[in-house]
Amino acid sequence: MFNGILSHESYVLLDGYHLTGVNSVSVSSKNSSSVISPIGTEMGLTIPSGPTQQSMSLSRHLIYQDPFFDYVGKDRPVKGEIHDLQNESFYGFESGYIKNYSVNCAVGSIPKVNTSFTILDEIKSGKVPEVGVSKKTHNTIESSSQGSISIESEDFQNNRVVGFDYSISVDQDVSYAIGSTLPFYIKEKRPIKYTASVQLELDKTYNSQSFDFLNSRQDRTISMDVKGRRGASLQYIEIPNASLVSRNLSQTAKGLMIMNLSYVGHLGADRDFLP
């Protein structure tokens, strides 16, 4: 209102992809500061006490194959922009790296993807060039249904998936030189950490013992596939070196028997060591 920029008057570009299905996007910067008093005075002075921290968070519906899933853990920078159609301007950055990536699926709702980026260069704004901006197109938009969400694991078979949460976390080591405002080096630390929780409606007895974790860690294969209604894969994801770390079986007088399983996993640089 009052000449503000509405959501339909802007769009998000990542590496040239005009993203659709975006629920929210935010770009932020934060500066650490300290207030000191020079010797011999009672005056205050504000100084920086650390580098500028910049990030971008993006939430969207999983209605096409994510062109950025393969960027996770690959040291591949992403260019991001938010375009204002009303004023023909943009706000964005040239070098961002994925720090967190998560997928949420649940029966009765559209799957969602949340991604956060660490931004290395300065966030700037400007006018969109008169020649326009070239845009890439992602795959055909499709919606998923309950029957199109599948999970494969040796822990269960032929059970009905109610939903799952999946996330990847990448630790990043950013290095700065004395006198420089921009970092000269970023390294994605290994191992990359994976977590997932799965909710199932049981249609047969779940075969497992509570002490299995003590003797059978990191030897499970977990994969999740979200397909569109026409059968095309929207997202196929795995958990490497998966370990089942918790389980919860519940049932009420009015409901089905529900099993909740939680997994952790990891991926190293060259190879992974079993303890």
C-alpha distance (Angstrom), angle and dihedral (degrees) to the residues before:
residue distance angle dihedral
M1 . . .
F2 3.81 . .
N3 3.83 91.2 .
G4 3.82 93.6 -50.7
I5 3.80 120.4 152.5
L6 3.80 110.0 -96.1
S7 3.80 125.0 -153.8
H8 3.81 94.7 -106.6
E9 3.81 89.2 55.1
S10 3.80 93.5 63.6
Y11 3.79 139.3 48.3
V12 3.82 139.9 -172.9
L13 3.81 125.6 -114.9
L14 3.81 122.4 -167.2
D15 3.80 115.4 -177.8
G16 3.78 87.7 -24.0
Y17 3.81 95.7 -50.6
H18 3.80 112.4 130.1
L19 3.81 98.5 -142.4
T20 3.78 120.6 -145.7
G21 3.78 128.0 -166.9
V22 3.82 92.1 42.1
N23 3.81 112.8 161.6
S24 3.78 98.4 -178.3
V25 3.78 141.9 -11.2
S26 3.79 131.5 -171.9
V27 3.80 133.3 -178.5
S28 3.79 117.1 -166.7
S29 3.79 142.3 173.4
K30 3.78 129.1 -163.8
N31 3.81 131.2 -170.0
S32 3.78 126.9 -157.0
S33 3.78 113.6 -139.1
S34 3.77 142.1 178.7
V35 3.80 131.2 -162.0
I36 3.82 113.7 -137.7
S37 3.78 135.2 177.2
P38 3.83 116.8 -134.7
I39 3.79 113.5 -126.1
G40 3.80 112.6 -88.3
T41 3.82 95.5 18.8
E42 3.80 138.5 86.4
M43 3.77 93.0 -146.7
G44 3.79 124.2 111.8
L45 3.79 127.6 -127.7
T46 3.81 126.0 -167.0
I47 3.80 114.4 -143.5
P48 3.83 133.2 174.0
S49 3.80 112.8 -101.8
G50 3.78 97.4 -172.1
P51 3.81 144.5 2.8
T52 3.79 121.9 -67.2
Q53 3.81 110.2 -90.9
Q54 3.80 115.0 -145.0
S55 3.78 131.3 -179.5
M56 3.78 144.8 164.7
S57 3.81 126.8 -148.3
L58 3.79 122.5 -163.0
S59 3.81 130.0 -174.5
R60 3.79 122.5 -175.4
H61 3.81 142.9 154.4
L62 3.80 117.4 -93.9
I63 3.81 97.0 -122.4
Y64 3.82 98.3 131.9
Q65 3.78 136.5 23.2
D66 3.79 109.3 -71.4
P67 3.83 109.1 -117.0
F68 3.83 90.2 -158.2
F69 3.80 102.8 53.3
D70 3.81 90.0 91.6
Y71 3.83 89.4 55.8
V72 3.82 90.9 71.2
G73 3.79 110.7 108.9
K74 3.81 93.9 -3.3
D75 3.85 101.3 103.9
R76 3.79 88.3 -122.0
P77 3.83 116.3 150.2
V78 3.80 120.5 -136.6
K79 3.80 126.7 -149.8
G80 3.81 112.9 -142.7
E81 3.80 133.3 -170.5
I82 3.79 138.8 170.9
H83 3.80 109.8 -150.9
D84 3.78 124.1 -151.6
L85 3.80 108.4 -152.0
Q86 3.77 93.9 -171.8
N87 3.82 94.9 59.5
E88 3.83 97.4 23.3
S89 3.80 91.3 -124.8
F90 3.79 137.7 121.9
Y91 3.78 140.3 -148.9
G92 3.78 119.0 -155.8
F93 3.79 155.5 98.3
E94 3.80 141.3 -101.3
S95 3.81 103.9 -139.3
G96 3.80 123.8 40.8
Y97 3.82 130.0 152.7
I98 3.80 126.6 -154.8
K99 3.82 111.1 -110.1
N100 3.82 102.0 168.7
Y101 3.77 132.0 18.1
S102 3.81 125.9 -179.0
V103 3.80 139.5 171.9
N104 3.81 125.8 -159.2
C105 3.80 123.7 -166.8
A106 3.80 127.6 176.1
V107 3.78 134.9 163.3
G108 3.79 110.9 -96.2
S109 3.81 97.0 23.1
I110 3.79 137.8 78.0
P111 3.85 113.0 -100.6
K112 3.80 114.3 -106.1
V113 3.79 135.8 -150.2
N114 3.81 123.6 -155.2
T115 3.80 121.2 -168.9
S116 3.79 132.0 178.6
F117 3.80 125.7 -166.2
T118 3.78 134.1 -160.4
I119 3.82 108.0 -136.6
L120 3.80 118.2 -147.2
D121 3.79 105.7 179.6
E122 3.78 128.2 57.4
I123 3.82 116.8 -73.8
K124 3.80 107.2 -124.4
S125 3.78 140.7 176.9
G126 3.80 130.8 -146.4
K127 3.77 148.6 140.8
V128 3.79 120.3 -64.7
P129 3.86 109.0 -111.1
E130 3.79 114.7 -100.4
V131 3.80 90.6 -121.6
G132 3.79 88.1 61.5
V133 3.78 131.3 -128.8
S134 3.79 123.3 -70.3
K135 3.80 111.3 -125.5
K136 3.77 131.0 -157.8
T137 3.77 120.3 -144.8
H138 3.78 123.1 -134.0
N139 3.80 125.5 -144.4
T140 3.80 123.3 -65.1
I141 3.79 114.4 -67.1
E142 3.81 113.6 -108.5
S143 3.78 135.0 166.5
S144 3.79 125.6 -136.9
S145 3.79 131.8 -135.6
Q146 3.80 134.1 -157.4
G147 3.79 92.3 -93.0
S148 3.80 92.5 52.1
I149 3.83 95.0 61.2
S150 3.80 111.2 86.0
I151 3.80 134.8 173.2
E152 3.79 126.0 -166.5
S153 3.79 121.1 -156.0
E154 3.76 138.7 141.8
D155 3.81 87.4 -127.1
F156 3.80 94.4 71.1
Q157 3.78 141.4 11.7
N158 3.81 135.0 -170.6
N159 3.77 92.4 9.0
R160 3.78 124.8 135.0
V161 3.79 118.2 -109.2
V162 3.80 114.3 -133.8
G163 3.78 93.9 179.0
F164 3.78 146.9 -53.2
D165 3.78 142.1 -146.0
Y166 3.80 119.7 -147.2
S167 3.79 129.0 -178.7
I168 3.80 141.2 173.2
S169 3.80 122.8 -158.0
V170 3.82 122.5 -164.0
D171 3.81 120.4 -165.4
Q172 3.80 110.9 -145.5
D173 3.80 130.3 -157.7
V174 3.82 110.0 -154.7
S175 3.82 117.6 -170.1
Y176 3.82 127.5 -158.6
A177 3.80 131.4 -168.5
I178 3.79 122.2 -134.6
G179 3.79 110.2 -88.5
S180 3.82 94.6 14.6
T181 3.81 124.7 115.9
L182 3.81 93.2 -164.1
P183 3.82 126.0 61.7
F184 3.77 118.4 -113.3
Y185 3.80 97.6 -158.5
I186 3.81 140.6 29.0
K187 3.77 125.7 -175.2
E188 3.76 126.2 -173.4
K189 3.79 105.2 -136.5
R190 3.76 120.2 -134.8
P191 2.90 141.7 -99.2
I192 3.80 99.2 53.6
K193 3.80 108.5 -146.1
Y194 3.81 125.0 -131.6
T195 3.81 129.8 -169.9
A196 3.79 132.0 178.1
S197 3.79 139.1 171.2
V198 3.80 122.7 -161.9
Q199 3.81 129.2 -163.5
L200 3.82 118.8 -157.2
E201 3.78 137.1 -177.3
L202 3.81 102.9 -138.6
D203 3.79 119.9 -133.4
K204 3.80 94.4 173.0
T205 3.79 139.6 19.7
Y206 3.78 116.0 -64.7
N207 3.82 109.3 -127.5
S208 3.79 112.2 -147.1
Q209 3.79 143.1 103.6
S210 3.79 125.3 -130.2
F211 3.83 93.9 -124.9
D212 3.82 94.4 53.0
F213 3.81 90.3 103.7
L214 3.80 91.7 65.8
N215 3.80 93.0 63.0
S216 3.82 106.3 23.2
R217 3.79 109.5 47.1
Q218 3.79 125.8 150.0
D219 3.79 94.6 7.5
R220 3.79 101.4 101.9
T221 3.77 127.5 104.0
I222 3.81 113.5 -144.3
S223 3.80 123.5 179.0
M224 3.78 132.0 169.3
D225 3.79 126.6 -161.8
V226 3.80 126.0 -170.0
K227 3.80 113.4 -167.3
G228 3.77 133.5 -174.5
R229 3.78 122.8 -118.0
R230 3.81 90.3 -95.2
G231 3.79 92.7 54.3
A232 3.81 100.9 -103.1
S233 3.82 114.3 137.1
L234 3.81 112.2 -111.6
Q235 3.80 95.2 -177.9
Y236 3.79 134.2 -3.8
I237 3.80 114.4 -169.3
E238 3.80 135.8 172.8
I239 3.78 140.1 -166.2
P240 3.82 111.6 -135.6
N241 3.82 118.3 -147.7
A242 3.80 89.9 6.3
S243 3.81 122.0 -165.5
L244 3.79 125.0 -170.3
V245 3.83 103.7 -130.9
S246 3.81 104.4 169.7
R247 3.77 142.6 10.7
N248 3.77 134.5 -174.0
L249 3.81 126.7 -168.4
S250 3.78 117.4 -162.8
Q251 3.78 139.5 168.9
T252 3.78 136.4 171.4
A253 3.78 131.2 -161.1
K254 3.80 90.5 -103.3
G255 3.78 100.9 38.9
L256 3.78 146.9 60.5
M257 3.77 125.1 -96.0
I258 3.82 108.7 -86.3
M259 3.80 126.7 -160.8
N260 3.82 120.6 -162.7
L261 3.80 116.0 -163.4
S262 3.82 126.1 -173.8
Y263 3.79 124.8 -160.7
V264 3.78 137.4 -174.3
G265 3.79 127.3 -164.6
H266 3.78 142.4 167.9
L267 3.77 142.7 -156.9
G268 3.80 123.4 -152.2
A269 3.80 131.0 -157.7
D270 3.81 99.7 -105.5
R271 3.77 108.5 -5.7
D272 3.78 138.5 -16.7
F273 3.79 124.8 -116.9
L274 3.77 121.6 -139.1
P275 3.81 113.6 -142.2
